[in-house]
Amino acid sequence: MDLNGLKVTVVGAGIGGLTAALVLRARGATVSVLEQAEAITEVGAGLQVSPNGMAVLRALGLSPILAERAVRGHAVELRDYARGRLVSRLDLRTLGDAAPYYFVHRWDLIDVLANAVRAAGVNVLLLQQVDTVVPGETPRVKMKHGPEMKADLVIGADGLHSKLRPVLNGTVAPFFTRQVAWRATIPNTMGHGAVARVHMGPHRHVVTYPLRGGELVNVVAVQERTGWHEEGWHIADSPDNLRACFSDFQGETKTVLEEVKNVRKWGLFRHPVAPVWQKDRTALVGDAAHPTLPFMAQGAVMAMEDAWVLGDALANAADIDAGLAAYQARREDRVRKVVDTASKNAARYHLSAPPVRLAAHLGLKMASLVAPKQMMGHFDWIYRYDVTKDS
């Protein structure tokens, strides 16, 4: 299918939406992006871009630019909460120079994508409050204020609270996982190296890794609890509350948490993968289709993979409907496996019974000493997958 002149409207200027806009524009489509904010500004904190995500950026010519603003990860370390004792180490460098793994500030990735999108001639419209999307032969985006917009294809890349997802799937309430997360960035005064450290404790864990050339440290702390908490990334909390919940964490973690001055807190909810990703010239990408818990660091990367496959599927199909059907067929099984893996991972970090935790940690330690490459090999299906070569 020739995409030249295809009129595409993308709802949402996040990582998935901007990547989709860039992929489709590169194949000749005329693309507009609708963003509800008044500017594409610095939001969020850190994220990890594993080699499967870098494959998309490399195909778009953006990997060198992002690498300049990121930290190349050397390893993932699993540590015990009590004294910071090393339990296991996964060497990311065994993936090779052709498959780098990066720690990135979310804003830096969005900025790289936004600059590329504008340079490619994509029309980015800010302050656009979408009310709903109407699928059809000529799909329409109805605005809360102003005239509706028509296109040949509408893409919902507007995250957890997508306007298109309920139109295609109805409303399904997510369930609270009984886990709450805090997120912060702090100055790297402790000389944090180019590793992601997972500090594992009973019913809790803390993840730290450097950002922006090592100037900052990203901090994510997760605690199991029975009380419900609101979902959303921008809910402020007191750093003292965070420290109180992890007061028995020692070693580097204690130093890290003492540095936190501003922190956001949110409840972790499990959303089902949408049964329907596309219909009548509309399609979902990223979290709008398949929100994932943050325990495999694959949310942003899955959105980028989606965007690439969407463009490739359309370009290799006879028409839009066939291309959209091929897009979901090519993505759904992989995404479901990633989402399920992420959902199970927290339990591995939160072992509470001392004998069980000790035995599990000893097993991890022996495996990382005796067969480190085999341990990394468990993740080959994620990290070594190159979506740009899967057509």
C-alpha positions as CSV (number, residue, x, y, z in Angstrom):
1,M,0.0,0.0,0.0
2,D,1.3,3.4,-0.9
3,L,1.2,5.7,2.1
4,N,2.1,8.9,0.2
5,G,-0.6,11.4,1.0
6,L,-2.4,9.2,3.5
7,K,-3.8,11.6,6.1
8,V,-3.1,10.4,9.6
9,T,-4.1,11.9,12.9
10,V,-2.2,10.7,16.0
11,V,-3.8,11.4,19.4
12,G,-1.0,11.9,22.0
13,A,2.5,13.2,21.8
14,G,4.2,10.7,24.1
15,I,6.8,8.2,23.1
16,G,4.4,5.9,21.2
17,G,2.6,8.7,19.4
18,L,5.8,10.5,18.3
19,T,7.4,7.3,17.1
20,A,4.3,6.4,15.1
21,A,4.2,9.9,13.6
22,L,7.8,9.6,12.6
23,V,7.5,6.1,11.1
24,L,4.4,7.0,9.1
25,R,5.8,10.3,7.9
26,A,9.0,8.5,6.7
27,R,6.8,6.3,4.5
28,G,5.1,9.3,3.0
29,A,2.0,9.9,5.1
30,T,0.8,13.4,6.0
31,V,0.7,13.3,9.8
32,S,-0.8,15.5,12.5
33,V,-0.2,14.9,16.2
34,L,-2.8,16.2,18.7
35,E,-1.4,16.9,22.3
36,Q,-3.6,18.2,25.1
37,A,-0.7,19.9,27.0
38,E,0.3,23.5,26.2
39,A,3.8,22.4,25.4
40,I,5.9,19.2,25.1
41,T,7.8,19.8,28.3
42,E,10.1,17.9,30.7
43,V,8.0,15.4,32.5
44,G,8.5,12.1,34.2
45,A,11.9,10.7,35.3
46,G,14.0,7.8,34.0
47,L,13.3,4.9,31.8
48,Q,15.3,2.1,30.2
49,V,15.7,1.6,26.5
50,S,16.9,-2.0,25.9
51,P,18.4,-3.1,22.6
52,N,15.0,-4.0,21.1
53,G,14.0,-0.3,21.5
54,M,17.4,0.9,20.2
55,A,16.8,-1.1,17.1
56,V,13.8,1.1,16.3
57,L,15.7,4.3,17.0
58,R,18.6,3.1,14.9
59,A,16.3,2.4,12.0
60,L,15.0,6.0,12.3
61,G,18.5,7.4,12.5
62,L,18.1,8.6,16.0
63,S,20.3,6.2,18.1
64,P,23.5,8.4,18.0
65,I,21.6,11.4,19.1
66,L,19.9,9.6,22.0
67,A,23.2,8.0,23.1
68,E,24.7,11.4,23.6
69,R,22.0,12.2,26.2
70,A,21.9,8.8,27.9
71,V,24.0,6.4,30.0
72,R,25.0,3.1,28.5
73,G,24.1,0.4,31.1
74,H,26.9,-2.0,32.1
75,A,24.9,-4.3,34.3
76,V,21.8,-5.0,36.4
77,E,22.5,-5.8,40.0
78,L,20.2,-7.5,42.4
79,R,21.0,-6.6,46.0
80,D,19.7,-7.5,49.5
81,Y,18.0,-4.7,51.3
82,A,19.6,-5.1,54.7
83,R,23.2,-4.3,53.9
84,G,23.2,-3.8,50.2
85,R,24.9,-7.2,49.7
86,L,25.3,-8.2,46.0
87,V,23.0,-11.2,45.2
88,S,23.3,-11.4,41.5
89,R,24.8,-9.5,38.5
90,L,23.6,-9.5,34.9
91,D,26.3,-8.1,32.6
92,L,24.5,-6.1,29.9
93,R,27.7,-5.8,28.0
94,T,27.4,-9.4,26.9
95,L,24.7,-8.2,24.6
96,G,27.5,-6.7,22.5
97,D,28.2,-3.3,21.0
98,A,25.5,-3.9,18.3
99,A,22.9,-4.2,21.1
100,P,23.5,-1.4,23.6
101,Y,21.2,-0.9,26.6
102,Y,20.6,2.7,27.8
103,F,19.3,4.5,30.9
104,V,17.5,7.6,29.7
105,H,15.5,10.5,31.1
106,R,12.0,10.3,29.6
107,W,12.1,13.9,28.6
108,D,15.4,13.4,26.6
109,L,13.8,10.6,24.6
110,I,10.6,12.6,24.0
111,D,12.7,15.7,23.0
112,V,14.8,13.6,20.5
113,L,11.6,12.2,18.9
114,A,9.8,15.6,18.9
115,N,12.7,17.4,17.2
116,A,12.8,14.6,14.6
117,V,9.0,14.7,14.1
118,R,9.0,18.5,13.5
119,A,12.0,18.3,11.2
120,A,10.2,15.7,9.1
121,G,7.2,18.0,8.6
122,V,4.7,16.5,11.0
123,N,2.2,19.1,12.2
124,V,2.2,19.0,16.1
125,L,-0.9,20.8,17.5
126,L,-0.9,21.6,21.2
127,L,-3.8,22.4,23.6
128,Q,-6.0,19.9,21.8
129,Q,-8.6,18.4,24.1
130,V,-10.0,15.3,22.5
131,D,-13.6,14.3,23.5
132,T,-13.9,11.0,21.5
133,V,-12.9,9.2,18.3
134,V,-15.5,8.0,15.8
135,P,-14.2,5.1,13.7
136,G,-15.5,4.8,10.1
137,E,-14.6,5.0,6.4
138,T,-13.5,8.5,7.3
139,P,-12.7,8.4,11.0
140,R,-13.3,11.6,13.0
141,V,-11.8,13.1,16.1
142,K,-14.3,15.1,18.1
143,M,-12.8,17.9,20.2
144,K,-14.1,19.2,23.5
145,H,-13.6,22.7,22.0
146,G,-13.5,23.5,18.3
147,P,-14.4,21.6,15.1
148,E,-13.9,17.9,14.7
149,M,-11.0,16.6,12.6
150,K,-11.2,14.0,9.9
151,A,-8.5,11.7,8.6
152,D,-7.9,8.5,6.6
153,L,-6.5,6.9,9.8
154,V,-6.6,7.8,13.5
155,I,-4.1,6.4,16.0
156,G,-4.8,6.4,19.7
157,A,-1.5,6.9,21.4
158,D,-3.0,8.6,24.5
159,G,-2.0,6.1,27.2
160,L,-3.9,4.7,30.1
161,H,-6.9,7.0,29.7
162,S,-7.2,6.7,26.0
163,K,-10.2,8.2,24.3
164,L,-10.2,5.5,21.6
165,R,-9.7,2.4,23.7
166,P,-13.2,2.4,25.2
167,V,-14.7,3.1,21.8
168,L,-13.2,-0.1,20.5
169,N,-13.4,-2.2,23.6
170,G,-15.9,-0.8,26.0
171,T,-14.9,0.2,29.6
172,V,-13.2,-2.4,31.7
173,A,-12.1,-1.3,35.2
174,P,-8.5,-2.1,36.1
175,F,-7.7,-3.8,39.4
176,F,-5.4,-2.4,42.1
177,T,-2.3,-4.7,42.4
178,R,-1.9,-3.7,46.1
179,Q,1.3,-2.1,45.2
180,V,2.3,1.6,45.4
181,A,5.3,3.2,43.7
182,W,7.3,6.4,44.3
183,R,9.5,8.0,41.6
184,A,12.1,10.7,42.0
185,T,15.4,11.9,40.6
186,I,18.3,13.1,42.8
187,P,21.8,14.4,42.1
188,N,24.4,11.7,41.8
189,T,26.4,12.6,44.8
190,M,27.1,9.0,45.7
191,G,29.0,8.2,42.5
192,H,26.4,5.7,41.2
193,G,27.9,3.7,38.4
194,A,26.4,2.7,35.1
195,V,24.3,-0.1,36.5
196,A,20.7,-0.6,37.5
197,R,20.5,-1.7,41.1
198,V,17.4,-3.5,42.4
199,H,17.5,-3.5,46.2
200,M,15.1,-6.4,47.3
201,G,13.3,-6.5,50.6
202,P,10.2,-8.1,52.2
203,H,7.2,-6.8,50.3
204,R,9.3,-3.9,48.8
205,H,12.1,-3.1,46.4
206,V,14.0,0.0,45.3
207,V,15.5,0.5,41.8
208,T,18.2,3.0,41.1
209,Y,20.2,3.9,38.0
210,P,22.0,7.0,36.6
211,L,20.7,9.4,34.0
212,R,22.1,12.3,31.9
213,G,25.8,11.3,31.7
214,G,25.7,10.2,35.4
215,E,24.6,13.6,36.7
216,L,21.3,12.3,38.1
217,V,20.1,9.1,39.7
218,N,16.6,7.8,39.0
219,V,14.8,6.3,42.0
220,V,11.8,4.0,41.9
221,A,10.5,2.5,45.1
222,V,7.6,-0.1,45.3
223,Q,5.8,-1.3,48.3
224,E,3.0,-3.8,48.7
225,R,0.1,-2.5,50.8
226,T,-3.6,-3.3,51.3
227,G,-4.9,0.2,51.1
228,W,-6.0,1.5,47.7
229,H,-4.1,4.4,46.2
230,E,-4.9,6.7,43.2
231,E,-3.5,5.9,39.8
232,G,-1.5,8.7,38.2
233,W,2.1,9.8,37.8
234,H,1.8,13.3,39.1
235,I,0.6,12.9,42.7
236,A,3.0,14.6,45.0
237,D,4.0,12.9,48.3
238,S,6.3,13.8,51.2
239,P,9.9,12.4,51.0
240,D,9.6,11.6,54.7
241,N,6.7,9.2,53.9
242,L,8.9,7.4,51.4
243,R,11.8,7.2,53.8
244,A,9.5,5.9,56.6
245,C,8.3,3.0,54.4
246,F,11.9,1.9,53.6
247,S,13.5,2.8,56.9
248,D,15.1,-0.6,57.3
249,F,16.8,-0.5,53.9
250,Q,20.5,0.1,54.5
251,G,23.7,0.6,52.6
252,E,23.5,2.8,49.4
253,T,19.7,2.7,49.4
254,K,19.6,4.7,52.7
255,T,21.9,7.3,51.3
256,V,19.9,7.5,48.1
257,L,16.6,8.0,49.9
258,E,18.1,10.7,52.2
259,E,18.8,12.8,49.0
260,V,15.1,12.8,47.8
261,K,13.6,16.2,48.0
262,N,10.6,15.9,45.6
263,V,8.7,12.6,45.0
264,R,5.6,11.4,43.1
265,K,3.5,8.5,44.2
266,W,0.9,6.4,42.5
267,G,-1.0,3.1,42.7
268,L,-0.1,0.3,40.4
269,F,-3.1,-1.0,38.5
270,R,-3.3,-4.0,36.2
271,H,-5.1,-3.2,33.0
272,P,-6.0,-6.0,30.6
273,V,-4.5,-6.0,27.2
274,A,-7.2,-4.7,24.9
275,P,-8.9,-7.4,22.9
276,V,-9.5,-5.0,20.0
277,W,-6.6,-2.8,18.9
278,Q,-8.0,-1.7,15.5
279,K,-11.2,-1.2,13.7
280,D,-12.6,0.9,10.9
281,R,-9.4,2.9,10.2
282,T,-8.5,3.5,13.8
283,A,-5.7,1.8,15.9
284,L,-4.2,1.8,19.3
285,V,-0.5,1.9,20.1
286,G,1.5,1.6,23.4
287,D,-0.2,1.9,26.8
288,A,-3.6,2.6,25.1
289,A,-3.6,-1.0,23.9
290,H,-1.5,-2.8,26.5
291,P,-0.5,-1.0,29.7
292,T,2.3,-2.9,31.5
293,L,3.6,-2.7,35.0
294,P,7.1,-1.3,35.3
295,F,8.9,-4.5,36.4
296,M,10.5,-5.3,33.1
297,A,11.2,-1.7,32.0
298,Q,9.5,-2.4,28.6
299,G,6.6,0.1,28.5
300,A,8.2,2.7,26.3
301,V,10.0,0.1,24.2
302,M,6.8,-1.8,23.4
303,A,5.3,1.5,22.2
304,M,8.2,2.0,19.9
305,E,8.0,-1.5,18.6
306,D,4.2,-1.0,18.0
307,A,4.9,2.1,16.0
308,W,7.4,0.5,13.7
309,V,5.1,-2.6,13.0
310,L,2.1,-0.4,12.4
311,G,4.0,1.5,9.7
312,D,5.5,-1.6,8.2
313,A,2.2,-3.5,8.2
314,L,0.4,-0.7,6.4
315,A,3.1,-0.4,3.8
316,N,3.0,-4.1,3.0
317,A,-0.8,-4.5,3.0
318,A,-3.3,-4.1,0.1
319,D,-5.4,-1.5,2.1
320,I,-5.7,0.2,5.5
321,D,-8.0,-2.5,7.0
322,A,-5.7,-5.3,6.0
323,G,-2.7,-3.4,7.3
324,L,-4.3,-2.7,10.7
325,A,-5.3,-6.4,11.1
326,A,-1.8,-7.5,10.3
327,Y,-0.4,-5.0,12.9
328,Q,-2.4,-6.5,15.7
329,A,-1.7,-10.0,14.6
330,R,2.1,-9.4,14.6
331,R,2.2,-7.6,17.9
332,E,-0.4,-9.2,20.2
333,D,1.3,-12.4,21.3
334,R,4.6,-10.7,22.0
335,V,3.1,-7.9,24.0
336,R,1.0,-10.3,26.1
337,K,4.1,-12.3,27.0
338,V,5.9,-9.1,28.1
339,V,3.0,-7.8,30.1
340,D,2.6,-11.2,31.9
341,T,6.4,-11.4,32.6
342,A,6.4,-7.9,34.1
343,S,3.4,-8.7,36.3
344,K,5.1,-11.7,37.8
345,N,8.5,-10.0,38.4
346,A,7.5,-8.1,41.5
347,A,6.9,-11.3,43.5
348,R,10.5,-12.3,42.8
349,Y,11.8,-9.1,44.3
350,H,9.5,-9.1,47.4
351,L,10.1,-12.4,49.0
352,S,9.4,-12.1,52.7
353,A,9.9,-15.4,54.5
354,P,13.6,-15.4,55.5
355,P,14.3,-19.1,54.6
356,V,12.6,-18.7,51.2
357,R,14.4,-15.4,50.5
358,L,17.8,-16.8,51.5
359,A,17.4,-19.9,49.3
360,A,16.2,-17.8,46.4
361,H,19.1,-15.3,46.7
362,L,21.6,-18.1,47.1
363,G,20.3,-19.7,43.9
364,L,20.6,-16.4,42.0
365,K,24.1,-15.9,43.3
366,M,25.3,-19.3,42.2
367,A,23.7,-19.0,38.8
368,S,25.3,-15.6,38.2
369,L,28.7,-17.0,39.2
370,V,28.5,-20.3,37.4
371,A,26.5,-19.5,34.2
372,P,26.3,-15.7,33.8
373,K,25.7,-15.9,30.0
374,Q,22.9,-18.4,30.5
375,M,21.3,-16.0,32.9
376,M,21.3,-13.2,30.4
377,G,20.1,-15.7,27.8
378,H,16.7,-15.9,29.6
379,F,16.0,-12.4,28.3
380,D,17.1,-12.9,24.7
381,W,13.5,-13.2,23.5
382,I,13.1,-9.6,24.7
383,Y,16.4,-7.9,24.2
384,R,17.7,-9.5,21.0
385,Y,14.5,-9.2,19.1
386,D,14.7,-6.7,16.3
387,V,11.3,-5.6,15.1
388,T,12.7,-3.7,12.1
389,K,13.8,-7.1,10.6
390,D,10.6,-8.9,11.3
391,S,8.4,-8.2,8.3
